Amino acid sequence: MKLLGVEAPIAALCYLYLVLLLTPLACADGGDQVGSCEGDACAGVRRDDARPPATIEAAVSPPTPMSAFDSKVTFVVKTLDRADCVEELLVSLRARYPSARVIVADDGPLSPAAQPDDASPRSTRSAASRAGAEFMRMPRDAGLSASRNALVDRVGTEYFALLDDDFVFTEDTRIEKLMEVLDKRDDLDIVSGGLFTTEIEFYDYAGMIGVEGDAIRMRYGDYGPVPGFGPECKKVDVVANFFLARTAVVKKLRWDDSLKLGEHQDFFLRAKFAGVGVATCNDVKVFHKQIQDPSPEYRRMRMREFYFLRQMLQKHNLKRLIIYSGAVYAHID
């Protein structure tokens, strides 16, 4: 029996059928994406208005032979108590990569007074289990950095794919294309795709990062195309949190555990200083299903981003973070 063009056992087909019936159309609360288009940061996001309106499509094209893919790629997902988001992501992922290893880490619950109910069928653990994914219960509020480091520490494959929990795979989410780039280019260690939403047809968050005076400065631009991969793939410094990376390189680089949020610029600035090769391929895309009305507790936790961004600036002995639009996104008085 085939599932969306991919050989799959009857049990897997039954799982997907039931989940598609039961999964809500939207996630329960706000997004977990860092380095995405939010608030004033949206002012610098490039839009491809020439594209037709964005739509969510089922993943219908099979990737490269799964035995080869599975032996080289592990998917890792960080979430914060958002089982509905994780369910939807994993359903879409399994439609395209039915047997790849997937690891989910959750550092919820949101409320410090609550206890995680992993036995509940509505829990993140249960969502992961239904999709055949591994689950890691992190200490509450461990943060993005510590959770991602814990995830990567459990990866044994050559590459890992970093995902946010509010992504949905489509026919353009071709991780095998990113794998091909890393397979053929020894000078690259991280290669990303782009994102789209119902409001923005395409954004890739890719560009250049460096230190200018007392500031970390982000600029649009690139270092030219990746040889052999056409104009779609370009060398850059910084990309979105949707990328395939060499596991050994990131295990050495790591995220800064002290930065629970606001870790993005620190990670890629240190990657640049360490000589890590980064590229983006804008013909590989994932749908970013952002939610507009997060819970008050989630919003409170997210607003700590600016506290951690100031901590990040202090770490580098700098005073300002200037984003792509030219706006000062965070500063130290």
C-alpha positions in Angstrom: 0.0 0.0 0.0 1.3 3.5 -0.8 0.8 6.6 1.4 1.0 9.8 -0.7 3.4 8.1 -3.1 5.5 6.5 -0.4 5.4 2.8 0.5 3.9 2.5 4.0 2.5 -0.2 6.2 -1.2 -0.4 6.8 -0.7 0.6 10.5 1.0 3.8 9.4 -1.9 4.6 7.1 -4.4 4.0 9.8 -2.5 6.3 12.2 -2.4 9.1 9.7 -6.1 8.7 8.9 -7.1 8.9 12.5 -4.8 11.8 13.3 -6.0 13.8 10.3 -9.6 13.4 11.6 -8.7 14.3 15.2 -6.1 17.0 14.8 -7.4 20.6 15.3 -6.9 23.0 12.4 -4.8 25.4 14.5 -2.3 25.1 17.3 -3.4 25.9 20.8 -1.3 28.9 21.4 1.7 31.0 20.2 4.7 30.1 18.2 8.1 28.9 19.3 10.0 30.3 16.4 13.0 32.4 17.2 14.6 34.3 14.3 11.2 34.5 12.6 9.1 37.5 11.5 7.5 38.9 14.7 6.6 42.5 15.6 9.1 45.1 14.6 11.4 42.4 13.2 8.9 42.0 10.3 10.0 45.3 8.9 13.1 43.7 7.5 11.6 40.5 6.0 11.9 40.1 2.3 8.8 39.2 0.4 8.4 37.5 -2.9 5.2 39.1 -4.1 5.7 37.6 -7.6 4.7 34.2 -6.2 1.0 33.2 -6.3 -0.8 33.2 -3.0 0.6 30.7 -0.5 -1.3 27.5 0.0 -0.8 24.5 2.3 -0.4 21.4 0.2 0.1 17.8 1.2 3.5 16.4 0.7 3.1 14.3 -2.4 6.5 13.7 -3.8 8.6 11.0 -2.3 12.2 11.8 -1.3 15.3 9.9 -2.2 15.4 6.2 -1.1 14.4 6.2 2.5 17.1 3.8 3.6 19.8 6.2 2.4 18.0 9.2 3.9 17.2 7.6 7.2 20.8 6.6 7.8 22.0 10.2 7.5 19.3 12.5 8.8 17.5 12.9 12.2 14.7 15.5 12.7 14.7 17.4 16.0 11.8 19.5 17.3 11.7 21.9 20.3 8.3 22.6 21.8 6.8 24.3 24.8 3.7 22.4 25.8 2.0 22.5 22.4 0.8 19.1 21.5 -1.6 20.2 18.8 1.3 21.9 16.9 3.5 18.9 17.3 0.8 16.6 16.1 0.2 18.6 12.9 3.9 18.9 12.2 4.6 15.2 12.7 1.6 14.1 10.5 3.0 16.3 7.7 6.5 15.1 8.3 5.5 11.4 8.3 3.7 11.8 5.0 7.0 12.6 3.4 9.5 10.8 5.6 7.6 7.9 7.2 10.6 6.1 8.8 13.1 8.8 9.6 14.2 9.2 13.2 12.4 12.1 15.0 13.1 13.5 18.5 10.8 15.9 20.3 11.8 17.9 23.4 9.3 19.7 25.6 10.3 22.1 28.4 6.7 22.8 29.5 4.3 23.2 31.1 3.7 26.9 30.8 2.5 27.4 34.4 5.0 26.9 37.1 2.2 25.4 39.3 1.3 22.8 36.7 2.7 19.3 36.3 3.2 17.7 32.9 0.5 15.0 32.2 2.4 12.9 29.8 -0.1 10.0 30.1 -2.9 12.2 28.6 -3.7 11.5 25.0 -3.6 15.3 24.5 0.0 15.5 25.7 3.1 16.2 23.6 4.5 12.8 24.6 1.4 11.1 23.2 1.5 13.1 20.0 5.1 12.1 19.5 4.4 8.5 20.3 1.5 8.3 17.8 4.0 9.4 15.1 6.7 7.0 16.2 8.9 9.8 17.4 11.1 9.8 20.5 10.3 12.2 23.3 12.4 14.1 25.8 10.9 15.7 28.9 13.1 18.7 29.7 13.2 20.6 33.0 10.5 23.2 33.0 11.6 26.4 31.2 15.0 24.9 30.2 14.9 27.2 27.2 15.5 26.9 23.5 19.3 26.6 23.7 19.5 23.9 26.4 16.7 22.0 24.8 18.3 22.1 21.4 21.7 21.1 22.8 20.0 18.1 24.5 18.3 17.1 21.3 21.5 17.3 19.2 23.4 15.3 21.9 21.0 12.4 21.2 21.6 12.5 17.4 23.8 9.8 16.0 23.4 10.5 12.3 25.7 12.6 10.1 23.1 15.3 9.8 20.2 16.7 11.7 17.2 18.9 10.6 16.2 21.6 13.0 12.5 22.3 13.1 10.1 24.6 15.1 6.9 23.0 16.3 4.7 25.3 14.2 6.0 24.1 10.9 4.0 22.1 8.4 5.7 20.1 5.6 4.5 20.6 2.0 5.6 19.3 -1.3 8.4 21.9 -1.3 9.9 20.7 2.0 12.6 18.7 0.3 15.2 18.0 3.0 16.9 15.6 0.5 17.9 18.7 -1.5 19.6 20.2 1.5 21.3 16.8 2.2 22.6 16.8 -1.4 24.2 20.2 -0.9 26.0 19.1 2.3 27.0 15.8 0.7 28.7 17.6 -2.2 30.1 20.7 -0.5 32.7 20.1 2.2 32.9 23.9 2.7 29.3 24.1 4.0 28.1 22.9 7.4 24.6 24.4 7.7 22.1 24.8 4.8 18.6 26.1 5.2 15.4 26.5 3.3 12.8 29.3 3.4 9.5 29.8 5.1 6.1 31.0 4.0 2.8 31.9 5.8 -0.7 32.7 4.6 0.3 36.4 4.7 3.8 36.3 3.4 4.5 34.2 0.3 8.1 33.7 1.1 10.8 34.7 3.6 14.1 33.1 4.3 15.6 35.3 7.0 19.0 34.7 5.3 21.7 37.3 5.2 24.9 38.5 6.6 25.9 39.2 10.2 28.9 40.9 11.8 30.1 43.4 14.3 30.1 47.1 13.4 31.2 49.5 16.1 29.2 48.7 19.2 26.6 46.7 17.3 25.7 43.3 16.0 24.6 44.3 12.5 22.4 42.1 10.2 22.2 42.9 6.5 20.6 41.3 3.5 23.2 40.0 1.1 25.2 36.9 0.3 28.6 35.7 -0.8 27.5 34.4 -4.1 25.9 31.1 -5.3 26.8 27.7 -4.1 28.7 26.1 -7.1 26.7 23.4 -8.8 23.4 24.3 -7.3 22.2 27.2 -9.4 21.0 30.6 -8.3 18.6 29.2 -5.7 21.4 28.3 -3.3 23.6 31.1 -1.9 26.3 31.4 0.7 25.3 33.5 3.7 26.1 34.0 7.4 22.7 33.5 9.1 19.5 31.6 8.3 16.1 30.8 9.9 15.6 28.0 12.4 14.8 25.6 9.5 18.1 24.0 8.5 20.0 20.8 7.9 23.4 20.8 9.7 26.4 18.6 10.2 25.9 17.0 13.6 29.5 17.0 14.6 29.9 20.7 13.8 26.9 21.8 15.9 27.8 19.5 18.8 31.1 21.4 19.0 29.6 24.9 18.4 26.4 24.4 20.5 23.9 27.0 21.6 24.6 29.0 24.7 22.5 27.3 27.5 22.2 30.6 29.4 20.2 32.1 26.6 16.7 30.7 26.9 15.6 33.0 24.1 17.4 35.5 21.9 19.9 32.9 21.0 19.8 33.2 17.2 22.2 36.0 16.6 24.7 34.7 19.1 24.7 31.2 17.5 25.3 32.4 14.0 27.8 35.1 15.0 29.9 32.5 16.8 29.4 30.2 13.8 30.8 32.8 11.5 33.8 33.5 13.8 34.4 29.7 14.0 34.5 29.4 10.2 31.2 27.4 9.9 29.9 27.4 6.3 26.3 28.5 5.9 24.0 28.6 2.9 20.4 28.9 2.0 18.4 27.3 -0.8 15.2 29.2 -1.5 13.6 26.5 -3.5 13.2 24.4 -0.3 10.3 25.7 1.8 8.2 24.9 4.8 4.9 26.4 5.9 5.2 28.4 9.1 1.8 28.3 10.8 2.1 31.3 13.1 -0.7 31.8 15.7 -1.8 35.4 16.4 -3.4 34.9 19.8 -1.0 33.1 22.2 -2.0 32.6 25.8 -1.0 35.3 28.4 1.5 33.0 30.0 3.1 32.2 26.7 3.3 35.9 25.8 4.9 36.7 29.1 7.6 34.0 28.6 8.1 35.2 25.0 8.6 38.8 26.1 11.7 37.8 28.0 13.4 37.7 24.6 14.6 41.2 25.1 16.1 40.4 28.5 18.1 37.6 26.9 19.1 39.7 23.9 20.6 42.3 26.2 22.4 39.4 28.0 23.7 38.3 24.6 24.9 41.8 23.8 26.7 42.0 27.2 28.4 38.6 26.5 29.9 40.1 23.3 30.7 43.5 24.9 28.3 45.2 22.5 25.4 47.6 23.0 23.0 47.2 20.1 21.4 44.6 17.8 20.5 46.1 14.4 18.2 43.9 12.3 17.8 43.7 8.6 15.5 46.7 8.3 18.1 48.9 10.0 16.0 49.2 13.2 17.7 48.8 16.6 15.9 45.7 17.9 17.6 45.5 21.2 20.0 47.7 23.1 21.8 48.3 26.4 21.4 51.8 27.8 
